[in-house]
Amino acid sequence: MSDKIIKSKADQSASLLEGNLSDANLSDNHFIGITTLPLPAAYLRRLPHWVTHYNKANLSQDLLAGVIVGILVIPQSLGYAMLSGLPPVYGLYSAIVPVLVYAWIGASSVNAVGPVAITAIMTAQALQPYNELPPMHYAIMASFLALITGALLWLASVFRLGWITQFISRGVTAGFISGAAILILVGQIKYVTGIAISGNSLLENVETFLFHRRELHVPTLMVGVAAFTVLIINRYYLKTWLKPLLAAKVIEVITRMLPLAVLAIGIIASQVGNFADMGIRTVADVPSGLPHFVLPFYQISPVELINLLPAAGLMALIAFVSSNSVASSFARQRNEPYDANLELKGLGFANIAGAFFQSFTIVGGFSRTAVNVDAGAQSPLASMLSVLVMALVLLFFSQTLEPLPYAILGAIIMSVIISMIDVQTLKQALRYDKLDALAFGVALTGVLLFGLNVGLVAGLLASFAGLIWQTSHPHIAIVGQIGDTGHFRNVARHAVTQFEDLLIIRIDESLFYGNAQSVLQFIEQAIASHSQTKNLVLMLSAVNHIDLTAQDMLINLNQNLAAQAITLHFSEVKGPVMDVIEKTDVIQKLTGKVFLSTQQAVKQLT
């Protein structure tokens, strides 16, 4: 919902509150708390629409969803912080202030923002040159990266660039995410085996794995494999196995809670078995307390800012594509208004504010949002309540996490990330859209061989190249009349009537410098194969624009056809196109006529 709509709604609420509302009006609206208080209009206008119009009937559902999401995303939040190169506790930090800010500003009522795998690994790759920094300085760099990313997202909202996502094809997005998922999978091997692995590409990871393979730590491997096996069974098989035995709702609760159970069992086993003494790496030190205020630009030089800008730009792009796809999808399902520019603003301010409270870059995650919706969330209040759960964990249970083995966190990430390898989209693209399949392949290969940034840029370039190729080779057809109707169809597909000295060609693309020559070649070949032609009608019903190069092509075509005693005509020219060409030589020197319909042309020319 746009700012303008939000403000107008708030104004309406304010005017209602300032008047004397009757008891009947209050009972009809079912509003909770805030809408029944005599707040000044100036304050009311600053509140989100969902607050001023909160339906108290949704409170129990939001409470339950907030608690469930707050508990279930703890393992993922810890793991994604580790994936970004930060201590696990930063995953919880990143699920507090940014979530509150997005709930206040964001476009979606149910989009659950927080740390996710893609931005975590992009953070790790962007900050790889700074791996040797002290942990606190590295954390400042991660927050600074979130600050830049948030600022870029906010600027995009100011310039209303929400439309930009339509230029990123599904193939590029799926290929990029699939490549990133594979890199994440490979990168987690170090946590479940104890083998030191590093690198921005698959080759670098494999090279370091082979070099350090003798460092394999068997106890760590046993813990990691055991956790991974249980989590994979839970994700892909447990529902089927339990279906004949238990009710669907019970199965859903079991499968949702099992990752948390694995986390708890791992902590208990680590304490009882003294995993740390066995050489199994554990989280060890988890500071208690809420995230504190930091200056994310502290000790950041202008050179580091310049170095991080490209990575921040790509992160902002991916963050918006990811969050926008999730938020818009659920908005459509729930028949709710959605504004992509407001989503940009919400993500931007969430990351900016989070950067001052020890957060790394956050976005809207599909798995988080799906859990939020499945748990019954009706408004952003559910997300705000999940923050309360995170805060309670940090205040009272942080030391409980200290015996947690990194192998279990690695296994959790690996089990989640497998589903992000989008084989289905690749299969569909190979079957129905070869250009999108090419973009998928280029993005995937680029990510695996050269890293995330190069892979994304390569995929985008491949997608744009495919778009240019497609528009430079438009579909053009020789058409004929179906019976005595006004319908004209491709002679290669339908049984149609053709005329001995009249040739009708339909152009199914706008005419511009990139395809003018291709169109001319098709027309010349068609004329050569229809030697009896005296009149050529170009059917322009699908042409939305004719640029200068295409105009020159049509003018020259008209002259060349006249030299062959062939008259050129146009039919079904759209009004905006005619407005452009009517005073040019395309029309002024046309040897034939411009017909309102192709049927009219046939009647007059045959």
DRENKE-820211 format. One record per residue: x negated, y negated, z negated of N, C-alpha, C in turn. Coordinates in steps of 0.02 Angstrom, whole numbers, plus 50000, padded with zeros to 5 digits. Example, Ala and Ser with C-alpha at 12.3 -4.5 7.8 and 13.67 -1.06 7.14 Angstrom:
2
493405028449610493855022549610493405016549610 493585011249646493165005349643493554999849606 
//
This chain:
606
499575005950000500005000050000499564993850000 499714989050041499284983250047499344978649986 498854974249980498864969449924499494965149927 499694963349990500264958949999500894962249972 500974968649987501564972349964501544972949888 500944974549861500874975349789501064968849754 500814963249781500964956849749501714955349752 502014956749809502724955249816503134959349767 502944965749758503294969949710503214967149639 502594965049623502474962349557502874955949545 502924951849598503314945749593504044947249578 504304952349613504994954349602505094956549530 504614960549504504664962849435504634957049387 504194952349402504124946549358504764942549354 505074941549413505694937649413506244941149376 506254947749380506754951549343506654950949268 506024951349247505874951149175505994944249146 505874939149187505984932449161506724930849154 507134934349193507854933449187508124937649129 508774937549120509084941449067509334947949096 508934953249090509124959749116509654962849070 510134965749101510644969149062510404976149044 510714979248994510544986048975510664990849031 511174989449071511324993949127510754993949178 510474988049191509924987649239509324991549213 509174990949149508594994449121508685001949125 509275004349112509385011549114509345014249184 509525010249233509495012549302508775013349326 508325009149301507645009249327507195014449294 507365016749233506975021949198506245019849191 506095013749181505395011649175505155012649104 504505013849098504215015049032503865008749008 503915007348944503525002348909503454995648944 502964995348988502724989049015503274985149051 503744988649083504254985149121504814982449078 504814984349014505334981748970505064976348923 504434974648931504144969448888504184962748923 504294957348888504344950648918503654947848933 503284951048979502614948648996502674942649043 502224937749038502214932149085502094934649156 502364931249204502294933349274501574933549296 501164928949270500454928749291500094935149272 500254937949212499944944149191500224950049230 500874949749242501204955249276500944956249347 500794950549380500544951049448499864954549452 499494954549397498834957649398498854965149386 499434967649368499494974849354499654978649418 499394984749424499554988849482500304990249486 500544991549545501244993049555501464999149516 501015004149512501215010349478501295009249402 500955004149375501035002549304501694998949291 501824993749331502434989849321503064993749338 502994999049378503575003049398503485010349378 503175011449321503055018349300503715021649278 503825027649304504425031449287504275036049228 504595034949172504435038649112504585046149119 504985048049169505125055149180504495058849203 504005055049229503385058249253502855059049200 502975056349140502455056049089502195062949069 502635067649058502425074349036502005077749090 502195076949154501805079849208501115076749214 501085070149208500435066649212499985068649153 500285069349093499885071349035499575078249046 499985082949069499745089749080499215089849135 499335086349190498855086149245498195083049224 498225077649184497615074449161497185079049118 497505082749074497125087349031496825093049072 497225095849117496995101549158496405099449202 496485093849238495945091549283495335089749243 495435086349186494865084449145494455090349122 494785095849106494435101849084494115105549143 494505106449197494275110749252493685107849291 493645101149295493105098249336492455097349297 492455099149233491835098549194491265102649225 491365109049241490815112849271490565109849336 491025107749380490825104849444490455098249433 490695094149387490365087749375489645088749351 489545093449306488875094949282488435097349339 488715101749381488325104549437488145099449489 488625094849505488495089949557487965084849534 487955083349470487425078949445486745082349454 486715088649438486095092449447485905092649521 486405093249565486285093349637485985086749661 486185081249629485925074749650485235073249622 484975077749581484315076749551484335073449483 484945072749455485025069549390485165074749336 485055073049273485255077549219486015078849223 486245084849205486955086549213487445081649181 487255078549125487715074149090487935068349134 487535066449184487725060949228488345062549269 488495069049278489105070849311489715068849272 489675069249205490215067049162490245059349160 489665056149159489655048849162490015046249224 489895049749280490175047549344490925048749350 491205052349301491925053849302492305049649251 491995044049230492335039849180492505032949209 492035028349211492185021549233492425021249305 492105024649353492355024349422493065026849429 493235032049391493915034749395494425029749370 494265026349315494715021249288494815015549338 494275013349369494325007749416494735009749477 494605015849504494985018049563495725018749546 495885021349486496585022149466496935015449465 496575010149449496855003449446496945000249514 496475001849561496454998149625496615002549685 496445008949683496465013249742497145013949775 497135016449837497745016749877498175022749862 497885028049834498255034249825498475035149752 499065038049744499315039249676499035045649646 498755050149688498525056549662497805058349681 497475054149721496795055549741496335055649680 496005061249667495575061949608494845060749629 494585054949613493905053249632493415055749579 492785056249600492265058449555491665060849594 491175063749561490585066449597490795072449639 490545072649701490685078249746490025080549777 490055086349810489445089449835489095085249888 489485082549935489175078949992488785072949969 489105068649928488745062649906488185064449857 488255070049822487715072149776487095074049815 487175078049868486585080049906486315074149946 486755069649970486505063750005486115059249958 486325058849895485945055149845485255058249835 485245064849829484615068349819484135067249877 484395067549938483965066549997483735059350003 484175054649989483985047649994483445045849943 483475049149885483005047449830482425052249826 482345056649874481795061449871481105058149864 480985052449897480335049149888480205046849816 480735046849775480675044349706480725049949655 480645056149677480705061849632480205061749574 479635058649585479115058549533479215053049481 479735048949491479865043649443480095046649376 480005043049321480305045249257481065045949265 481375050749229482085051949236482525045749231 482365041249185482775035249177482735030749237 482125030049265482045025849324482395028949384 482355035649390482705039149445483455038149438 483715038449377484425037349366484635030249386 484195025349372484335018449392484365018049468 483915021649502483925021649576484575024649602 484805030049570485435033149591486025028349582 486025024749526486555019849514486505014049562 485885012049578485795006649627486055008649695 485935014949714486195017549778486965017349778 487265019049721487995018649715488235011449721 487845006749692488024999749696488024997249768 487494999049806487464996949877488035000149916 488145006649905488685010049940489355006849925 489475005349861490105002149843490174995249874 489634991449876489654984849906489824985249981 489534990150015489684991050087490414993050097 490674997350054491384999250058491834993250046 491654989249996492054983249982492034978450040 491444977250069491394972850127491814975450185 491814982050194492224985050247492964983650235 493174983550172493874981950157494024974550171 493534970250157493624963050169493734961850244 493354965350285493404964550358493914969450389 494284972950346494824977350366494594982450418 494094986250400493794991150445494064998250434 494654998650404494945005250392495055009350455 495115006050512495235009450575494625013250600 494045012050570493425014850598493405022450597 493785025450552493755032750547494025036250609 494435032850649494715036050708494175037350761 493585034350753493045035450800492575041050779 492725044350723492325049950701492735056250711 492525060250758492935066050777492915071450723 493405075850726493435081350678492825085850686 492585086650747492005090850759491385088250723 491265081650727490685078750694490735079550618 491325077950591491415078450518491325085650495 491645090350530491595097450510490885100150518 490545098150571489855100450581489385097650529 489475091250512489055088050461489165091350393 489795092250374489945095150309489715102350306 489795106050360489575113050361488815113450354 488445109150389487725109050382487505107150313 487845102150284487685100150215487825105850167 488375109550178488535115150134487995120550136 487735121850196487205126850202486575124450165 486405118050173485825115350137485925115750061 486535114350039486675114749967486595121949943 486875126649981486805133749963486075135649955 485675133950005484965135750004484615132149946 484805125849934484485122049881484615124749811 485185128249802485355130949736484975137449720 484625140149770484255146349758483735145249703 483465139249698482955138049647483235138849577 483875137349568484175137949501484375145049483 484545149149533484755155949518484195161049525 483605158749547483035163349553482415160949514 482385154449501481785151749469481235150049518 481355151149583480865149649635480915142249654 480375138749652480365131549669480495130549743 481045127349760481235125949829481375118549835 481145115449889481275108349900481245106849974 481505101049993481485099050063482135095950086 482105092150140482695088950168483025093050222 482685098150247482955102250302482925109550284 483255113650324483255120850312482555123650318 482185121350368481505123850379481055122250320 481115116150293480705114350235480875118550175 481515119950165481735124150109481475131250116 481535133950177481295140750189480535141150179 480175136150203479455136050197479235135950124 479555131750083479365131550012479585137849975 480135140849997480355147249967479845152649979 479605153250040479105158350056478455157150018 478285150750011477655149049977477685150849903 478265149849872478335150949799478705157349781 478795161749830479225167649818479005171949759 478365171749743478115175949687478325173149619 478635167249619478855164249556479545166949534 479815171749571480465174549555480505176549481 481025174049447481115175549376481725180149369 481605186449354482135191549355482705190049307 482585188149243483145186549198483585180949225 483275175749254483665170349284484085172949342 483785177149383484135180049440484735184149417 484655187949364485205192149339485795187849315 485635182449279486165177949256486515174649315 486125172149362486405168749420486825173249463 486585179349477486955183949520487595186149486 487565187449420488165189549383488705184149386 488505177949373488985172349375489255171349445 488815171549495489025170549564489515175949586 489385182149568489825187749586490525186849557 490555185049493491205184049461491585178349494 491245172949509491565167049539491805168349610 491425172149649491635173949717492235178549715 492225183449670492815187849662493425183649643 493325178949598493875174749576494155170549634 493725167849675493935163349730494275167049786 494025173149804494265176349865494655182849855 494595186049798494895192649791495375193449731 495265189649678495625190949615496375190249623 496595185149660497315184149669497645190249701 497305193049752497575199049786497595204949738 497075205749699497045211449653497575210949598 497715204849574498185203949519498905203249541 499015202049606499695200649631500205206049611 500035212649616500535217649597500655218049521 500215214849482500235215849409500535209949371 500425203849396500615197949358501025193049400 501365188549366501745183349400501275178349433 501505175149485501085170549524500815164849481 501225162149436500995156549394500445158749346 500505164849321500005167449275499345168449312 499385171149373498785172149414498445165549428 498855160449443498575153849458498195151049398 498475151849338498135149449278497475153149267 497485159749278496875163749269496325161649316 496495160949380495985159149430495735152049420 496165147549396495955140649383495475140349323 495615144349272495245143949209494605148149210 494555152849256493985157549254493305154049260 493205149049304492555145649305492375142549237 492885139849203492745137149137492565142649087 492885148449096492725154249053492015156549065 491805156649129491115158449146490635153649112 490805147249113490385142249080490335143649005 490905144948974490915146248902490525152648884 490635157948922490285164248909489535163348918 489345159448969488635158148981488325154548922 488675149648893488425145948836488345150548775 488865154548764488835159148706488275164248714 488235167248774487715172248787487015169248780 486955163048802486305159648798486105158548725 486585156648684486445155548613486275162048578 486685167148589486595173548555485955176948580 485835176748645485265180248674484635176248678 484635170048655484035165748658483755165448729 484185163448776483975163148847483355158748857 483335153248819482765148648828482115152048811 482115156448760481505160148743481315165248796 481795167348836481665172148889481405168748953 481365162148952481125158449010481685156249057 482315157549036482885155249077482995147849061 482965143749112483015136549103483735134649083 483795130649031484455128349008484495120749011 485105118249004485215110949006484815107548951 484775110648892484345108648836484585102248801 484485096448830484635090248793485205086548827 485775086348795486355082548821486515077048771 486365070848789486485065448741487235064548728 487415063148667488105062048650488265054648658 488905053148666489105046248674489305044648745 489665039148751489905036948817489345033648857 489425033348923488915029848963488855022648942 488245020148940488135013248918487995008748977 488045002348965487954997349018487214997149038 487104997149104486424996449131486434991349188 485854988749203485784984549263485494988949318 485904990949367485664995749417485134993049464 485034986449462484514983549505483874982049465 483854984349402483274983149361482664986849389 482124983349399481494986149425481564988549498 482064986249534482144988049605481844982449647 481384984249691481054979349733481444978449799 481324972849834481654971749899481484977349949 480884980049945480684985449990481124991649979 481254993149915481674998949899482394997749922 482624991649917483294989949942483334991350017 482844988950054482834989950126482804997450143 482395001150105482325008250118482985012150105 483365009850056483985013350038484595011250078 484555005550113485135003050149485405007950201 484975010950244485255015650294485615021550261 485305024350208485635029950174486285027750143 486305021750114486915019150083487465018150136 487255015750195487745014850249488065021450270 487655026550278487925033050297488345036050241 488135035050179488525037550123489195034050120 489205027550132489835023850132490305026450186 490015027950244490425030650300490715037350281 490295041850257490515048550239491005048350180 490855044050132491295043350074491995041250095 492025036450141492685034150162493045039350205 492675042450250492985047650292493275053150248 492875055350199493095060750154493695058550112 493635052950078494165050750033494795048750072 494705045650129495275043550170495675049550195 495315054850216495665060750241496065064050186 495785064350126496135067350069496735063050049 496615056650039497145052150014497715051550063 497555050650127498075049850178498475056250186 498135061950182498475068450189498995069450134 498805068150072499275069050017499815063650017 499655057650041500155052350046500705054450096 500505057450152500995059850201501435065350170 501115069950135501485075450104501995072850054 501825067550019502255064949965502695059149988 502665057550055503065052150083502935045550046 502305044150033502105037949999501745033350048 501795026750038501425022050081500665022850069 500295021350121499565022050116499235016650158 498715013450130498345008150164497605009850162 497315011250220496615013150223496155007750197 496335001450209495914995950185495934995250109 496504996850079496534996850006496125002649978 496105008250015495685013849994494945011849995 494745008150046494055005550049493915001149988 494384996849973494294992249916494244996149851 494685001049841494675005049780494025008849772 493795012149826493165015849823492575011049811 492605005249844492065000449837491974998049766 492524995649736492484993149668492344998749618 492595004749631492455010449586491715011849583 491385011849641490665013149643490265007349615 490485001249628490134995349601490164995449525 490764996349498490844996449425490475002349394 490525008249425490185014149399489435013349397 489165009749445488435008749448488175005249385 488585001249353488374997849292488475002149229 488745008249240488845012749183488605019749200 487995020049228487615026249237487945031349284 488315028949332488635033449380488235033649445 488245039349479488015039549548488635039349593 488535039449659489075038149706489645043249699 490255040649696490845044949690491305043949750 491715048949765492225048549817492825052749796 493335052749838493905057049826493745064049852 493825069049810493675075949830494305079949842 494295084149894494885088149909495055093049853 494535096549828494675101549777494935098349713 494635092649693494875089049634495595086849643 495735083949701496415081349714496915087049718 496715092549749497165098249754497355100849684 496855101249639496985103349570497445098349536 497315091849548497715086549518498455087149539 498565088149604499245088749630499575095249606 499205100749609499475107149587499665107049513 499295103149474499435102649403500035098149388 500295094749440500895090849431500795083349427 500205080749445500075073549440500575069549483 500835064149454501315059949490501055052849500 500545050949463500295044049466499565043949445 499225038249454498535037649431498445038449356 498985038449318498925039649246498595046349232 498725051349275498415057949265497655057449268 497395053549315496675052649320496395049049259 496765044049234496535040449175496515044949114 496985049649110496975054349055496415059449061 496225061149123495645065649132495015062249108 494985055649113494415051849086494385052649010 494965052648979494975053648906494685060348887 494825065548926494545072148913493775071948919 493525068748972492805068048981492485064248922 492815059048901492555055048845492525059148781 493035063148768493035067448709492475072548711 492345075348771491785080148778491135076748762 491025070648788490405067148776490325065048703 490865063348671490825060948602490745066548551 491075072148564491105077248512490835084148531 490745085448596490555092248617489935092448661 489565086948666488995086748711488455091848690 488345092748626487835097448604488035104648619 488675105948627488915112648645488655114748713 488525109848757488295111348825487545112748829 487175111448778486445111948782486185118948798 486485124448774486215131048791486415133448862 486805129348898487065131548963486485132749013 486435138749043485905140049092486035136449158 485515133749186485565130649252485775135749304 485615142049294485805147249342486565147649350 486935146549296487665146749301487925140549338 487625134749325487825128849362487685129749437 487105132549453486945133949523487445138749554 487645143949517488125148849542488805145549553 489005141049509489645137449517489655133349581 489095129749592489055125649653489075130049715 488695135549715488665139949773489355142949788 489725144949736490375148049747490875143049776 490815136749755491265131549781491075129449852 490425129049864490185126149926490285130649986 490345137149976490435141850032491055140050072 491585137950038492205136250073492135130050117 491605126150108491505120150148491185121650216 490955127750226490685129650292491275131050338 491415126450382492055126350419492005130350484 492015136850478491985141250537492625140650578 493185139650546493825139350580493855133650631 493615127750610493605122050657493165123450717 492595126750706492155128450761492495133150810 492855138150783493215142850827493745139250868 494125134850836494635131150872494335126650925 493775123350908493455118850957493195122751016 492885128551004492635132651059493195134951106 493775135951077494345138351117494705132651153 494785126951118495225121751145494885115251164 494295113951139493975107451152493215108351150 492925109651208492205111051212491785105051191 492025098951205491635093051186491595092251110 492145093751075492135093551002491695099050974 491695104751008491255110250987490515108150994 490365104551049489685102051059489495097251003 489945092650986489805087850932489705091550866 490105096650853490025100850793489335103850792 489135106950848488485110350852487905105650843 487945099750874487405094850868487345092350796 487915090650764487895088350695487625093750649 487865099850657487635105450615486885106650624 486665107050686485955108350700485515102650675 485755096450687485365090650664485275090550589 485815092150552485775092350479485285097650456 485325103650485484905109250463484175108150480 484035105150539483345104450560483015097950537 483415092650532483115086050519483395082450458 483895085250425484175082050366484845078850380 485175076450326485855074050331485925067750374 485495062850364485555056550399485475057450474 484955060950495484835062150566485395066350595 485625071350558486155075650583486795071850595 486985067450549487595063550559487535058950619 486985055350624486895050750681486895054650747 486555060450748486545064550809487245066850828 487635068950778488315071150791488745065450819 488675059550789489055053750814488865051950885 488225052150900487995050650968488255055851018 488245062150997488515067451041489255066551053 489615064451000490335063351007490475057551054 490105052051046490195046251090490005047951162 489465051951170489265054051237489815058151269 490125062651230490675066651256491265062451276 491405057251235491965052751250491835048951315 491205046551323491025042951384491075047551445 490825053651437490865058351493491585059751512 492005060551461492715062251473493065056551509 492945050351487493275044751519492985043151588 492355045151599492055044051665492255049351716 492585054651693492845059851737493595060751723 493995055651740494705055851723495075061151764 495635063251737496065067851774496425064051829 496345066351890496675063251948497025068851986 497625067652010497995072952043498355070352105 498365074352156498815073252213499495075852192 500005071652198500665073552174501175073752231 501715077452218502275077852264502925077252226 503475076452264504125075252233504475081852217 504785082252159505175088052140505885087052165 506065090552218506735089852247506875082852269 507465080352252507655073452266507615069052204 507285071452153507245067752090506705062352092 506675058652038506155053652031505535056351997 505485062951991504915066051958504385068152009 503765066451994503195068252038502685072051997 502485077852022502045082251985501455084552029 500945087051994500325089552025500495095152075 500255094452138500395099452189500075106152172 499555106052130499215112252112499585116152058 500075112952025500425116151969501165117351982 501455113752029502185114152038502355114852112 502955117552123503235117952191503555111152206 503235107152247503445100352260503475099052335 503795093452352503845091352422503295086352437 502895087652490502385082952513502595080152580 502285074552597502485070952657501885070452705 502025071252770501495072052819501025066052822 501305060052823500885054052831500855049852767 501115052552711501095048952648500735053152595 500215050152567499825053552514499925049752449 500115053452396500225050352330499715053152281 499335048752250498825050852201498965047552134 498985051652081499095049152013498435048851975 498295043151945497685042251905497885042151831 497615046851792497815047651723497315044751673 497045038951688496565035751642496505028451662 496345024251614496205017251630495595016951675 495575011851718495025011151766494515006251739 493885008551734493355004051709492695006051742 492175002451725491535003351759491275010451754 491465014151701491205020851691491515026051735 492115024751761492435029951803492635027451873 492495021251888492715018451952492435022552011 491795024452007491485028152062491785035052068 491925038352012492235045052014492925044852046 493315039752028493985038952057493935037752133 493475033452153493385031952224493195038252263 492745042252236492545048452270493125053252278 493535053852227494115058252232494585055952287 494725049352288495185046652339494905047652409 494265046452418493965047352485493995054652507 493875059252462493915066452479494635068452495 495115065652458495815067152471496035064552539 495815058552556495975055652622495675059952678 495045062152667494715066152718495075072852729 495365075652677495715082052684496435081352706 496685075252710497375073852734497315068852792 497105071352849496945067052906497555063452936 498165065852920498765062852948498995056752908 498655055152855498875049952808498895043052842 499475039752835499555032852857499665028052798 499925030852744500055026852684499795030552623 499415026952581499165029752518499495025952460 499825029652416500115026652356499715028952295 499435024052258499105025652195499615024752138 499765030152105500255030252050499875028451986 500015022451958499615019651903499995019551836 500455024151827500865024251766500455025451703 499885028851709499465030351650498885025551642 498835020451685498275015751683498465009851638 498075008851585498205003551537497764997451546 497234998151586496774992551596496364993751659 496214988251694495784988551753495264983051745 494624985051735494104979851723493834977251790 493354972751787493104969451847492794974351896 492414979151871492104984051915492634988151952 493154990251915493694994151946494084989851996 494154983351980494494978852027494104978452093 493444977752088493024977552149493104984052188 493134989652153493214996152186493874996352225 494414993952195495064994052229495084989252288 494754983552281494714978752337494344981852396 493774984852383493384988152436493754994052466 494104997852423494505003452448495035000952496 495374995552477495894992752520495614990752589 495014987652589494704985652652494504991652694 494214996652663493995002652700494585006552728 495125006952689495725010452714496035006652772 496035000052767496314995952822495924997152887 495264998052881494854999452940495035006252971 495335010652931495535017252956496285017452973 496605011552974497315011052988497745014452935 497515014152874497885016952817498065011252771 498695011052750498935005752707498925008052634 498665003852590498625005452519499205002352482 499535006352439500095003952397499965005952324 500285002352279500275004252208500995005552186 501065009952135501725010952105501655011552030 502205009451996502265010251923501685006851886 501505000851908500984996951874501274993951810 500944994951755501194992351691501144984651689 501594981551652501614974351648500954971151626 500654973351572500014970351551499464971051603 499474976651640498974977551693499104972751750 499744972051769499924967351823499754960151803 499824958551739499644951851717498914950351731 498484955451728497764954651738497594954051812 497934958151854497704958651924498124954951975 498704952251954499154949452004498864943352041 498414939652009498124933852043497434935152070 497224941552070496574943452099496674946152169 496124947352204496154950052272496424957152273 496454960452215496744967152212497464966952238 497834961752218498534960952239498584956052297 498204950552293498264945352343498094947852414 497614952352420497404954952485497624962152497 498074964652456498314971452464498684972152530 498524977152569498844978152634499554980852628 499694984152571500354986952561500754983252509 501164987052472501614984152423501494987152353 501794983652304501794986252236502514988352221 502624994852211503294997652200503414998652125 504034997252106504214998252036504195005752017 504375009952064504375017152052504085020652112 503825026652101503555030652156504125033152201 504705034352172505275036452212505475031052262 505445024752240505595019152285505085018852342 504455020252326503935020352378504075025752430 504285031652407504435037152453505015035352499 505535032252471506115030352512505935025452567 505505020652551505335015452599504805017652650 504375022352630503815024052673503905030452713 504465034052702504585040252740505225039852780 
//
